[in-house]
Amino acid sequence: MTVMCDGRQTLAMGRAARELELRTGEFELATQLGEVRTIPAAASDGRPGGAGAPGRRRVPAEEVARLQAEPGFPDALRERVRTVSTTEAAALMGIGPGRALRLTRAGCFDPVRFYVNRYGAVVWLYLASEVTDFADREPDLLRGNTPTAMRVMLENGQDRRARQWRSRRVGQLMGQTEDPWESAAVIAAVLPPEELASVAENPLERSLLRRLRPTLASTITATPAAREAYDRVLTADDFDEVMWYRIHLTRSLEQARNEKPARPRTPATTGPGPASLSRSAGNTR
């Protein structure tokens, strides 16, 4: 079923995935990466407030037609969103899994997805295209001795994978909205509760931020250990990373208060509907 949105025909996400011959995970990643353009669903749902439920989006029919007309469809699109594990990344780069693991822990390329197994271990996934690009760009890191700075960092137990995934995901979500309260909610989503409470001291504002909290990841957690690991991935932990998000949340809240003062929710009011923050600005490296 297609629905008119701002004068254009749009498709529900599930319908668009079928039309593009993508599996659910492939389609979700394609929308996050901007390979498949989406628009807010609110304008087509007829509800007052014009924002709809946070996160609801649709795909313009012309976007589906554009992708279907590309040479090599659907294989070319699938290849752009193909992900690999650390072991598969090692094979792509022609190196051993141990060295590949060190490169990923050092933050040489960012994860795009993750899942948590039943034992609570986080399994990171990377874009195959980014892995091969890195191998072409940094051949010296694939062979020989590990650079001293990287070796010291790894020996000290640092692991940048979760941090870089959060940075990437925050950047993606910030790019999907222009509403100041949704922008603030994206940043608030990765802060520990006590840090959020110390920045957003007003209970009304905290309630609004919780209501607008976006979906950071759709990972299934079947055990308590898996849920604990999942929550750790979603939450900033290093001091400098937490401070970075605190500073930007403070700025976002100031902007939101000036543009749209928070008001109690009423039956006739839906959520406000984030300002763009580039991936580079969100990078906490």
DRENDO-1510 file (C-alpha; in Angstrom, 1 decimal, always signed):
<recs>
REC; n; res; u; v; w
REC; 1; MET; +0.0; +0.0; +0.0 .
REC; 2; THR; +1.2; +3.4; -0.9 .
REC; 3; VAL; +0.4; +6.6; +1.0 .
REC; 4; MET; +0.6; +10.2; -0.1 .
REC; 5; CYS; +3.1; +12.2; +2.0 .
REC; 6; ASP; +3.8; +15.9; +1.2 .
REC; 7; GLY; +2.2; +15.3; -2.2 .
REC; 8; ARG; +4.4; +12.2; -3.0 .
REC; 9; GLN; +3.6; +8.5; -2.9 .
REC; 10; THR; +5.4; +6.7; -0.2 .
REC; 11; LEU; +5.9; +3.1; +0.8 .
REC; 12; ALA; +5.9; +1.5; +4.3 .
REC; 13; MET; +9.4; +0.2; +5.3 .
REC; 14; GLY; +8.4; -3.5; +4.9 .
REC; 15; ARG; +6.9; -2.9; +1.5 .
REC; 16; ALA; +10.0; -1.0; +0.3 .
REC; 17; ALA; +12.3; -3.7; +1.5 .
REC; 18; ARG; +10.4; -6.3; -0.5 .
REC; 19; GLU; +10.4; -4.0; -3.6 .
REC; 20; LEU; +14.2; -3.6; -3.2 .
REC; 21; GLU; +14.7; -7.3; -2.6 .
REC; 22; LEU; +16.5; -6.7; +0.7 .
REC; 23; ARG; +16.3; -8.8; +3.8 .
REC; 24; THR; +15.2; -7.0; +6.9 .
REC; 25; GLY; +18.7; -6.4; +8.3 .
REC; 26; GLU; +20.0; -5.3; +4.9 .
REC; 27; PHE; +17.2; -2.8; +4.5 .
REC; 28; GLU; +17.6; -1.4; +8.0 .
REC; 29; LEU; +21.3; -0.8; +7.4 .
REC; 30; ALA; +20.6; +0.6; +4.0 .
REC; 31; THR; +18.3; +3.3; +5.5 .
REC; 32; GLN; +20.8; +4.0; +8.3 .
REC; 33; LEU; +23.7; +4.5; +5.8 .
REC; 34; GLY; +21.6; +6.7; +3.5 .
REC; 35; GLU; +21.7; +4.1; +0.7 .
REC; 36; VAL; +17.9; +4.2; +0.8 .
REC; 37; ARG; +16.4; +7.6; +1.5 .
REC; 38; THR; +13.5; +7.8; +3.9 .
REC; 39; ILE; +11.3; +10.6; +5.1 .
REC; 40; PRO; +9.3; +11.2; +8.3 .
REC; 41; ALA; +6.0; +9.3; +8.2 .
REC; 42; ALA; +4.1; +12.0; +10.2 .
REC; 43; ALA; +3.0; +14.1; +7.4 .
REC; 44; SER; +1.0; +11.2; +6.0 .
REC; 45; ASP; -0.6; +10.0; +9.2 .
REC; 46; GLY; -3.0; +12.9; +9.7 .
REC; 47; ARG; -2.4; +13.2; +13.4 .
REC; 48; PRO; -2.1; +16.7; +15.0 .
REC; 49; GLY; +1.3; +18.0; +15.8 .
REC; 50; GLY; +2.8; +16.9; +12.5 .
REC; 51; ALA; +5.5; +14.8; +14.0 .
REC; 52; GLY; +3.9; +11.4; +14.6 .
REC; 53; ALA; +5.6; +8.7; +16.6 .
REC; 54; PRO; +9.3; +9.2; +17.0 .
REC; 55; GLY; +11.3; +7.2; +14.4 .
REC; 56; ARG; +8.4; +6.4; +12.1 .
REC; 57; ARG; +9.6; +6.8; +8.5 .
REC; 58; ARG; +8.5; +5.9; +5.0 .
REC; 59; VAL; +10.3; +5.5; +1.7 .
REC; 60; PRO; +9.3; +7.7; -1.3 .
REC; 61; ALA; +8.2; +5.7; -4.3 .
REC; 62; GLU; +10.6; +7.5; -6.6 .
REC; 63; GLU; +13.5; +6.4; -4.3 .
REC; 64; VAL; +12.5; +2.8; -4.8 .
REC; 65; ALA; +12.2; +3.4; -8.6 .
REC; 66; ARG; +15.6; +5.1; -8.7 .
REC; 67; LEU; +17.3; +2.1; -7.0 .
REC; 68; GLN; +15.5; -0.4; -9.1 .
REC; 69; ALA; +16.8; +1.4; -12.2 .
REC; 70; GLU; +20.4; +1.2; -11.1 .
REC; 71; PRO; +22.8; -1.0; -13.1 .
REC; 72; GLY; +23.2; -4.4; -11.3 .
REC; 73; PHE; +20.1; -4.1; -9.1 .
REC; 74; PRO; +19.6; -5.7; -6.6 .
REC; 75; ASP; +23.1; -7.2; -6.3 .
REC; 76; ALA; +24.9; -3.8; -6.5 .
REC; 77; LEU; +22.7; -2.4; -3.6 .
REC; 78; ARG; +23.2; -5.6; -1.5 .
REC; 79; GLU; +27.0; -5.3; -2.0 .
REC; 80; ARG; +27.0; -1.7; -0.7 .
REC; 81; VAL; +25.4; -2.9; +2.6 .
REC; 82; ARG; +27.3; -6.2; +2.9 .
REC; 83; THR; +28.7; -6.7; +6.4 .
REC; 84; VAL; +31.5; -8.9; +7.6 .
REC; 85; SER; +32.7; -10.2; +10.9 .
REC; 86; THR; +36.2; -9.7; +12.2 .
REC; 87; THR; +37.2; -13.1; +10.8 .
REC; 88; GLU; +35.7; -12.3; +7.4 .
REC; 89; ALA; +37.4; -8.9; +7.5 .
REC; 90; ALA; +40.7; -10.6; +8.1 .
REC; 91; ALA; +40.2; -12.7; +5.0 .
REC; 92; LEU; +39.3; -9.7; +2.9 .
REC; 93; MET; +42.5; -8.0; +4.0 .
REC; 94; GLY; +44.7; -11.1; +3.7 .
REC; 95; ILE; +45.8; -11.0; +7.3 .
REC; 96; GLY; +45.3; -13.2; +10.4 .
REC; 97; PRO; +42.2; -12.8; +12.6 .
REC; 98; GLY; +44.4; -11.7; +15.6 .
REC; 99; ARG; +45.8; -8.7; +13.7 .
REC; 100; ALA; +42.4; -7.8; +12.3 .
REC; 101; LEU; +41.0; -7.8; +15.9 .
REC; 102; ARG; +43.8; -5.5; +17.0 .
REC; 103; LEU; +43.0; -3.1; +14.1 .
REC; 104; THR; +39.3; -3.0; +15.0 .
REC; 105; ARG; +40.0; -2.5; +18.7 .
REC; 106; ALA; +42.3; +0.4; +17.8 .
REC; 107; GLY; +39.5; +2.0; +15.8 .
REC; 108; CYS; +41.0; +1.7; +12.3 .
REC; 109; PHE; +37.5; +1.3; +10.8 .
REC; 110; ASP; +34.1; +1.6; +12.5 .
REC; 111; PRO; +31.5; -1.1; +13.2 .
REC; 112; VAL; +28.1; -0.5; +11.5 .
REC; 113; ARG; +26.1; -3.2; +13.3 .
REC; 114; PHE; +26.4; -5.6; +16.2 .
REC; 115; TYR; +24.6; -8.4; +17.9 .
REC; 116; VAL; +25.0; -10.1; +21.3 .
REC; 117; ASN; +25.1; -13.9; +21.6 .
REC; 118; ARG; +23.5; -15.8; +24.4 .
REC; 119; TYR; +26.7; -15.7; +26.4 .
REC; 120; GLY; +26.7; -12.0; +26.4 .
REC; 121; ALA; +29.6; -11.5; +23.9 .
REC; 122; VAL; +29.2; -8.6; +21.5 .
REC; 123; VAL; +29.8; -9.6; +17.9 .
REC; 124; TRP; +30.8; -6.6; +15.7 .
REC; 125; LEU; +30.1; -6.3; +12.0 .
REC; 126; TYR; +31.8; -4.0; +9.5 .
REC; 127; LEU; +31.0; -2.8; +6.0 .
REC; 128; ALA; +32.9; -5.0; +3.6 .
REC; 129; SER; +33.5; -1.9; +1.3 .
REC; 130; GLU; +35.1; +0.0; +4.2 .
REC; 131; VAL; +37.3; -2.9; +5.2 .
REC; 132; THR; +38.7; -3.2; +1.6 .
REC; 133; ASP; +39.1; +0.6; +1.4 .
REC; 134; PHE; +41.1; +0.6; +4.6 .
REC; 135; ALA; +43.3; -2.2; +3.3 .
REC; 136; ASP; +44.0; -0.2; +0.1 .
REC; 137; ARG; +44.6; +3.0; +2.0 .
REC; 138; GLU; +46.8; +1.7; +4.9 .
REC; 139; PRO; +48.8; -1.3; +3.6 .
REC; 140; ASP; +51.6; -0.7; +6.1 .
REC; 141; LEU; +49.2; -1.5; +9.0 .
REC; 142; LEU; +48.6; -4.9; +7.6 .
REC; 143; ARG; +52.2; -6.1; +7.8 .
REC; 144; GLY; +55.1; -5.7; +10.0 .
REC; 145; ASN; +55.2; -4.3; +13.6 .
REC; 146; THR; +52.2; -2.6; +15.1 .
REC; 147; PRO; +52.9; +1.2; +15.5 .
REC; 148; THR; +54.0; +2.1; +19.0 .
REC; 149; ALA; +51.1; +4.3; +19.8 .
REC; 150; MET; +48.6; +1.7; +18.8 .
REC; 151; ARG; +50.5; -1.0; +20.6 .
REC; 152; VAL; +50.5; +1.0; +23.9 .
REC; 153; MET; +46.8; +1.8; +23.5 .
REC; 154; LEU; +45.9; -1.9; +23.1 .
REC; 155; GLU; +48.2; -3.0; +25.9 .
REC; 156; ASN; +46.3; -0.6; +28.1 .
REC; 157; GLY; +43.1; -2.4; +27.3 .
REC; 158; GLN; +41.5; +0.3; +25.2 .
REC; 159; ASP; +38.8; -0.8; +22.8 .
REC; 160; ARG; +37.2; +1.8; +20.6 .
REC; 161; ARG; +34.6; -0.3; +18.8 .
REC; 162; ALA; +31.5; +0.5; +21.0 .
REC; 163; ARG; +32.5; +4.2; +21.2 .
REC; 164; GLN; +32.8; +4.5; +17.4 .
REC; 165; TRP; +29.6; +2.6; +16.8 .
REC; 166; ARG; +27.8; +5.1; +19.1 .
REC; 167; SER; +29.3; +8.0; +17.4 .
REC; 168; ARG; +28.3; +6.7; +14.0 .
REC; 169; ARG; +24.8; +5.9; +15.1 .
REC; 170; VAL; +24.3; +9.3; +16.8 .
REC; 171; GLY; +25.4; +11.0; +13.6 .
REC; 172; GLN; +22.9; +9.0; +11.5 .
REC; 173; LEU; +20.0; +9.8; +13.8 .
REC; 174; MET; +20.9; +13.5; +14.0 .
REC; 175; GLY; +20.8; +13.7; +10.3 .
REC; 176; GLN; +17.2; +12.4; +10.1 .
REC; 177; THR; +15.6; +15.3; +12.0 .
REC; 178; GLU; +15.5; +19.1; +12.3 .
REC; 179; ASP; +13.5; +19.2; +15.5 .
REC; 180; PRO; +15.5; +20.5; +18.4 .
REC; 181; TRP; +13.9; +18.3; +21.0 .
REC; 182; GLU; +14.5; +15.2; +18.9 .
REC; 183; SER; +18.1; +16.3; +18.4 .
REC; 184; ALA; +18.5; +16.5; +22.2 .
REC; 185; ALA; +16.8; +13.1; +22.6 .
REC; 186; VAL; +19.4; +11.5; +20.3 .
REC; 187; ILE; +22.3; +12.7; +22.4 .
REC; 188; ALA; +20.5; +11.9; +25.6 .
REC; 189; ALA; +20.0; +8.3; +24.5 .
REC; 190; VAL; +23.7; +7.4; +24.9 .
REC; 191; LEU; +24.3; +9.2; +28.2 .
REC; 192; PRO; +24.2; +7.2; +31.5 .
REC; 193; PRO; +21.0; +8.1; +33.5 .
REC; 194; GLU; +22.8; +10.0; +36.2 .
REC; 195; GLU; +24.6; +12.1; +33.6 .
REC; 196; LEU; +21.4; +12.8; +31.8 .
REC; 197; ALA; +19.7; +13.8; +35.0 .
REC; 198; SER; +22.5; +16.2; +35.9 .
REC; 199; VAL; +22.2; +18.0; +32.5 .
REC; 200; ALA; +18.4; +17.9; +32.1 .
REC; 201; GLU; +17.4; +18.8; +35.6 .
REC; 202; ASN; +13.8; +19.6; +34.7 .
REC; 203; PRO; +11.6; +16.4; +35.1 .
REC; 204; LEU; +9.3; +17.6; +32.3 .
REC; 205; GLU; +12.2; +17.8; +29.9 .
REC; 206; ARG; +13.6; +14.4; +30.9 .
REC; 207; SER; +10.1; +12.9; +30.3 .
REC; 208; LEU; +10.1; +14.5; +26.9 .
REC; 209; LEU; +13.6; +13.2; +26.1 .
REC; 210; ARG; +12.6; +9.7; +27.2 .
REC; 211; ARG; +9.4; +9.8; +25.0 .
REC; 212; LEU; +11.4; +10.9; +22.0 .
REC; 213; ARG; +14.3; +8.4; +22.6 .
REC; 214; PRO; +15.2; +6.9; +19.2 .
REC; 215; THR; +15.9; +3.2; +18.6 .
REC; 216; LEU; +19.7; +2.9; +18.6 .
REC; 217; ALA; +19.8; -0.8; +17.7 .
REC; 218; SER; +17.3; -3.6; +17.1 .
REC; 219; THR; +19.4; -6.3; +18.6 .
REC; 220; ILE; +17.5; -9.2; +20.2 .
REC; 221; THR; +18.7; -10.0; +23.7 .
REC; 222; ALA; +17.6; -13.5; +24.9 .
REC; 223; THR; +19.4; -13.7; +28.2 .
REC; 224; PRO; +20.2; -11.3; +31.1 .
REC; 225; ALA; +23.9; -11.4; +30.1 .
REC; 226; ALA; +23.1; -10.4; +26.6 .
REC; 227; ARG; +20.9; -7.6; +27.8 .
REC; 228; GLU; +23.6; -6.3; +30.1 .
REC; 229; ALA; +26.1; -6.4; +27.2 .
REC; 230; TYR; +23.6; -4.6; +24.9 .
REC; 231; ASP; +23.1; -1.8; +27.4 .
REC; 232; ARG; +26.8; -1.3; +27.7 .
REC; 233; VAL; +27.2; -0.9; +24.0 .
REC; 234; LEU; +24.5; +1.8; +24.0 .
REC; 235; THR; +25.9; +3.8; +26.8 .
REC; 236; ALA; +28.9; +6.1; +26.7 .
REC; 237; ASP; +31.5; +5.2; +29.4 .
REC; 238; ASP; +34.9; +6.9; +28.9 .
REC; 239; PHE; +35.2; +10.2; +30.7 .
REC; 240; ASP; +36.0; +12.3; +27.6 .
REC; 241; GLU; +33.2; +10.7; +25.6 .
REC; 242; VAL; +30.6; +11.3; +28.3 .
REC; 243; MET; +31.8; +14.9; +28.6 .
REC; 244; TRP; +31.5; +15.4; +24.8 .
REC; 245; TYR; +27.9; +14.2; +24.9 .
REC; 246; ARG; +27.1; +16.3; +28.0 .
REC; 247; ILE; +28.4; +19.4; +26.3 .
REC; 248; HIS; +26.4; +18.8; +23.2 .
REC; 249; LEU; +23.3; +17.9; +25.1 .
REC; 250; THR; +23.5; +21.1; +27.0 .
REC; 251; ARG; +23.8; +23.1; +23.8 .
REC; 252; SER; +20.9; +21.1; +22.2 .
REC; 253; LEU; +18.7; +21.7; +25.2 .
REC; 254; GLU; +19.4; +25.5; +25.1 .
REC; 255; GLN; +18.4; +25.6; +21.4 .
REC; 256; ALA; +15.3; +23.5; +22.1 .
REC; 257; ARG; +14.1; +25.7; +25.0 .
REC; 258; ASN; +14.5; +28.8; +22.8 .
REC; 259; GLU; +12.7; +27.3; +19.8 .
REC; 260; LYS; +10.1; +25.1; +21.4 .
REC; 261; PRO; +9.6; +25.3; +25.2 .
REC; 262; ALA; +8.7; +21.9; +26.6 .
REC; 263; ARG; +5.0; +21.6; +27.6 .
REC; 264; PRO; +3.1; +18.8; +29.4 .
REC; 265; ARG; +1.9; +16.2; +26.9 .
REC; 266; THR; -1.8; +16.3; +26.1 .
REC; 267; PRO; -4.0; +13.8; +24.1 .
REC; 268; ALA; -3.9; +16.2; +21.2 .
REC; 269; THR; -0.1; +16.6; +21.2 .
REC; 270; THR; +2.4; +14.2; +19.7 .
REC; 271; GLY; +6.1; +14.4; +20.0 .
REC; 272; PRO; +8.1; +17.2; +18.6 .
REC; 273; GLY; +9.6; +16.1; +15.7 .
REC; 274; PRO; +16.8; +16.3; +15.3 .
REC; 275; ALA; +19.3; +19.3; +14.1 .
REC; 276; SER; +21.8; +17.9; +11.7 .
REC; 277; LEU; +25.1; +16.8; +13.3 .
REC; 278; SER; +27.6; +15.5; +10.9 .
REC; 279; ARG; +29.4; +12.2; +11.6 .
REC; 280; SER; +32.6; +14.0; +11.9 .
REC; 281; ALA; +31.2; +16.3; +14.6 .
REC; 282; GLY; +29.9; +13.3; +16.4 .
REC; 283; ASN; +33.2; +11.4; +16.2 .
REC; 284; THR; +34.7; +11.1; +19.7 .
REC; 285; ARG; +38.0; +9.9; +18.5 .
</recs>
